[in-house]
Structure formats: C-alpha cells, structure tokens
Amino acid sequence: MIWNTKKQNKKIFIFYGDPNTDSSTSLILNAYTEGTKTSKTHDVRVTKLSDMKFNPSLEKGYKEIQQLEPDLVKFQNDIKWADTMVFIYPNWWCAMPAKMKGIFDRAFLPGFAFNFKKDSSGSRTKSLIPLLSEKSAHIFIWCGSYSPSETKRKMGDYSNELARGILKFSGVTPVLVDSFGPSSAPDKKKEKWFKKIKKFGSLGV
C-alpha cells in the first residue's frame, strides 16, 4: 500500500499512549491535531490512555478470551473506522508504556487483527491472514533522555514492538515511525519538530 497524500477527507484515529497527559509527549499530540484542523476535511477521533478503564493483562492467553471492557470495544471500533491510525507515546525502557501494550494484548485478537488459515481437517496452520491490511499508521515516539539516534545506538530499535510486531503483523501498511527528543533540546529545534508534525497532521499521514 502506498500512502495516499492526495486524499482530502481522511478518517484519522489518534491514540495518545502516555499515561501522563501533561508530559512533553502531549506536545506531539497538540501539534498533530492542530495540523489536522488546517485541512478542514479530516474526520478525527482521539482517545487517551489515561481515560480508559480495562484490565491490561491477558490472563489466560488465547485459551480463554476475556470479555472486552467497553473502552476496548470502542478502541476496536475506532480502528475499524479509521483509514489512518496515529500512535503517540513515550519511550519507556525501549518500549511503549505497559498499560498501552496491554491494549494490544487484549484487543488485537484473532478475528479482529489477524487469523490463521486452516487445513482440510480444520486444524490451524502457520499461514497468517492479516485483517487490517486496508489501513496505514504513523507512530510518534518521544525520547526524553537521549536523541532518537543515540537511543537506537545504545539500546537498539525501540519501535519494533509496535511497528512490526503488532501493526505490520496485522497487515497495516505503510507504518511510518518518527521519534523526537531529548527533552533538553533547544527550543528552536523543538519548533522545527512540531512544525514537521503539524504538516503530517494536515496531510493526514
């Protein structure tokens, strides 16, 4: 799938995955949403992790699927509705916050995000059927302590968990990743970051 930047009326689901709504990560959210408003045609839904109530633990794996809480049902419905998904979160220990990860454990279930083909006997095979292949995503990560390049050099690819392990596995493509930081960067540099993010929002990518 090639990202269609010419489409004007995009359905965009923005998920803010920082439990702290008053952190530097919120500046990314503000810049992107401001950008979407400049187009005047995008249909935008925003969900914040801090507003959601659910058990993030998949207690018995896939042996016994837990009933989804209303907030997780809404999350699934927003994913189904969207053309583009935007995920904004801080880099904590080279991964997304634990509660955010719990959303994918609970909501990206067989039958929703993926399935496996079955053979003639009805047994599951290793052949994957991704179910979200008509969607694209953009991941924005805030690196508070180090620059993105230094973080990657010291600790490896901190975006792989969501970008490849979850979204691309489920058929989402393309998946763009942009990281920003550190928090100590000069204001002029930050202004350039947020101008870039606002532009992404205006294009709906």
Stockholm file with secondary structure:
# STOCKHOLM 1.0

chainA/1-205         MIWNTKKQNKKIFIFYGDPNTDSSTSLILNAYTEGTKTSKTHDVRVTKLSDMKFNPSLEKGYKEIQQLEPDLVKFQNDIKWADTMVFIYPNWWCAMPAKMKGIFDRAFLPGFAFNFKKDSSGSRTKSLIPLLSEKSAHIFIWCGSYSPSETKRKMGDYSNELARGILKFSGVTPVLVDSFGPSSAPDKKKEKWFKKIKKFGSLGV
#=GR chainA/1-205 SS CCCCSSCCSCEEEEEECCSCTTSTHHHHHHHHHHHHHHHSCCEEEEEEGGGCCCCCCCTTTTSSCCCCCHHHHHHHHHHHHCSEEEEEEECBTTBCCHHHHHHHHHHSCBTTTEEEEECTTSCEEEEEEESCTTCEEEEEEECSSSCHHHHHHHHCCTTHHHIIIIIITTTCCCEEEEEECCTTSCHHHHHHHHHHHHHHHHHTC
#=GC SS_cons         CCCCSSCCSCEEEEEECCSCTTSTHHHHHHHHHHHHHHHSCCEEEEEEGGGCCCCCCCTTTTSSCCCCCHHHHHHHHHHHHCSEEEEEEECBTTBCCHHHHHHHHHHSCBTTTEEEEECTTSCEEEEEEESCTTCEEEEEEECSSSCHHHHHHHHCCTTHHHIIIIIITTTCCCEEEEEECCTTSCHHHHHHHHHHHHHHHHHTC
//
